[in-house]
Amino acid sequence: MTDVEWEFIEPYLPIGGFGPYPERLRQQFEGVIWRFRTGGQWREMPVEFGAWSTVHNRFRQWRDAGVFEALLEGMIAEAAKRGEVDLSLVSVDSTTARAHHDAAGMHLGQDVVTALEKAAEEEKAQQKGAARKNETGRAEQTTPSGKNDGASGAGASSG
């Protein structure tokens, strides 16, 4: 982290009565950045950032105190002052997109994929069919293939 970046971030980080000591504040913040930039485990953190447990505890304290939200809002406000924010590009979306099974590293043969797709279609058809009524007014029971299994009651005929 550059000195200019640190000058911007430092005011957002609280210094409590019991620490962190100001000279270690930057070191611990950089440890948090290291953790999320690399995706490494807390226990894998290089010693140059201090004890991993201390950095982790500091992260939790900052998280619980809303430090990161305040920092983000401050960064957005500063960028807006400079005219460097295009809010038309900001979007929050709760849509869930299902990934193809290959996206998770799973490789299936075409016959298995076809069978799974067919089973999913039959399941949909069965769910729709279970809610329908047959012409006599009784709920129709269907098999996984979507055909009437004849178990809809005493009035079922065999032919």
C-alpha positions as CSV (number, residue, x, y, z in Angstrom):
1,M,0.0,0.0,0.0
2,T,1.4,3.4,-0.9
3,D,1.8,6.2,1.6
4,V,-0.9,8.2,-0.2
5,E,-3.4,5.3,0.1
6,W,-2.5,4.9,3.8
7,E,-3.1,8.6,4.5
8,F,-6.6,8.2,3.1
9,I,-7.4,5.0,5.0
10,E,-5.8,5.7,8.4
11,P,-8.5,8.1,9.7
12,Y,-11.2,5.4,9.3
13,L,-9.4,2.9,11.5
14,P,-10.2,3.3,15.2
15,I,-7.5,3.3,17.8
16,G,-8.8,2.0,21.1
17,G,-7.4,2.3,24.6
18,F,-5.9,-1.1,24.3
19,G,-4.4,-0.9,20.8
20,P,-3.6,-1.5,18.1
21,Y,-0.6,0.6,18.6
22,P,-0.4,3.2,15.9
23,E,2.8,1.8,14.4
24,R,1.2,-1.6,14.0
25,L,-2.1,-0.3,12.6
26,R,-0.9,-0.2,9.0
27,Q,0.8,-3.6,9.3
28,Q,-2.5,-5.2,10.6
29,F,-4.6,-3.5,7.9
30,E,-2.2,-4.7,5.2
31,G,-2.5,-8.2,6.7
32,V,-6.3,-8.1,6.3
33,I,-5.8,-6.9,2.7
34,W,-3.3,-9.8,2.1
35,R,-5.8,-12.3,3.4
36,F,-8.6,-11.2,1.0
37,R,-6.4,-10.5,-1.9
38,T,-4.7,-13.9,-1.9
39,G,-7.6,-16.0,-0.6
40,G,-5.2,-17.6,1.8
41,Q,-6.1,-18.9,5.3
42,W,-5.5,-16.6,8.3
43,R,-3.0,-19.1,9.6
44,E,-1.0,-18.9,6.4
45,M,-0.4,-15.1,6.8
46,P,3.2,-14.1,6.6
47,V,4.8,-12.9,9.9
48,E,5.5,-9.5,8.4
49,F,1.9,-8.6,9.2
50,G,2.1,-9.7,12.8
51,A,0.5,-12.7,14.5
52,W,-2.3,-14.1,12.3
53,S,-4.6,-14.3,15.3
54,T,-4.1,-10.7,16.2
55,V,-4.8,-9.6,12.6
56,H,-7.8,-11.8,12.5
57,N,-9.2,-10.4,15.8
58,R,-8.5,-6.9,14.5
59,F,-10.4,-7.7,11.3
60,R,-13.4,-8.9,13.3
61,Q,-13.4,-5.8,15.5
62,W,-13.3,-3.6,12.4
63,R,-16.0,-5.6,10.7
64,D,-18.3,-5.4,13.7
65,A,-17.7,-1.7,14.1
66,G,-18.6,-1.0,10.5
67,V,-15.1,0.3,9.6
68,F,-15.1,-1.3,6.2
69,E,-18.5,0.2,5.2
70,A,-17.4,3.7,6.4
71,L,-14.2,3.3,4.4
72,L,-16.0,2.3,1.3
73,E,-18.4,5.2,1.7
74,G,-15.5,7.5,2.2
75,M,-13.7,6.2,-0.9
76,I,-16.9,6.8,-3.0
77,A,-17.3,10.3,-1.6
78,E,-13.7,11.1,-2.3
79,A,-13.9,9.8,-5.8
80,A,-17.1,11.8,-6.4
81,K,-15.3,15.0,-5.3
82,R,-12.7,14.3,-8.0
83,G,-15.4,13.5,-10.5
84,E,-14.2,9.9,-10.9
85,V,-17.4,8.1,-10.1
86,D,-19.9,7.0,-12.7
87,L,-22.8,5.8,-10.6
88,S,-24.6,4.5,-13.7
89,L,-22.3,1.5,-13.5
90,V,-23.3,0.7,-9.9
91,S,-25.9,-2.1,-9.6
92,V,-27.1,-4.3,-6.8
93,D,-28.8,-7.5,-8.0
94,S,-30.1,-10.5,-6.1
95,T,-30.6,-12.7,-9.2
96,T,-29.2,-16.1,-8.8
97,A,-27.7,-17.6,-12.0
98,R,-27.2,-21.3,-12.1
99,A,-23.9,-22.3,-13.6
100,H,-23.5,-25.3,-15.9
101,H,-22.2,-28.4,-14.1
102,D,-18.9,-28.1,-16.0
103,A,-18.3,-24.8,-14.2
104,A,-17.7,-26.7,-11.0
105,G,-15.3,-29.1,-12.6
106,M,-17.9,-31.9,-12.9
107,H,-17.7,-33.8,-16.2
108,L,-20.6,-36.0,-17.2
109,G,-21.1,-38.1,-20.3
110,Q,-23.7,-37.0,-22.8
111,D,-26.0,-39.9,-21.9
112,V,-26.0,-39.0,-18.2
113,V,-26.7,-35.3,-19.0
114,T,-29.6,-36.4,-21.3
115,A,-31.0,-38.7,-18.6
116,L,-30.8,-35.9,-16.0
117,E,-32.4,-33.4,-18.3
118,K,-35.2,-35.9,-19.0
119,A,-35.7,-36.6,-15.3
120,A,-35.9,-32.9,-14.6
121,E,-38.6,-32.4,-17.3
122,E,-40.6,-35.3,-16.0
123,E,-40.4,-33.9,-12.5
124,K,-41.8,-30.6,-13.8
125,A,-44.6,-32.3,-15.6
126,Q,-45.4,-34.4,-12.6
127,Q,-45.6,-31.4,-10.4
128,K,-47.9,-29.6,-12.8
129,G,-50.0,-32.8,-13.3
130,A,-50.4,-33.4,-9.6
131,A,-52.2,-30.1,-9.2
132,R,-54.6,-30.7,-12.1
133,K,-58.0,-32.5,-11.7
134,N,-59.1,-35.1,-14.1
135,E,-62.5,-34.9,-15.8
136,T,-64.3,-36.6,-12.8
137,G,-63.1,-33.9,-10.4
138,R,-60.6,-36.2,-8.5
139,A,-56.9,-35.3,-8.3
140,E,-55.0,-37.3,-10.8
141,Q,-52.0,-39.3,-9.7
142,T,-49.2,-39.7,-12.2
143,T,-46.1,-41.8,-12.5
144,P,-42.7,-40.2,-13.1
145,S,-43.2,-40.7,-16.8
146,G,-46.3,-38.4,-16.5
147,K,-48.8,-41.2,-17.3
148,N,-51.9,-41.9,-15.2
149,D,-51.1,-44.9,-13.1
150,G,-54.8,-45.8,-12.6
151,A,-54.6,-45.2,-8.9
152,S,-57.0,-42.3,-8.9
153,G,-59.8,-44.2,-7.2
154,A,-62.6,-46.7,-7.7
155,G,-63.6,-45.2,-11.0
156,A,-60.4,-46.0,-12.8
157,S,-60.9,-48.1,-15.9
158,S,-58.3,-50.4,-17.5
159,G,-59.0,-49.9,-21.1
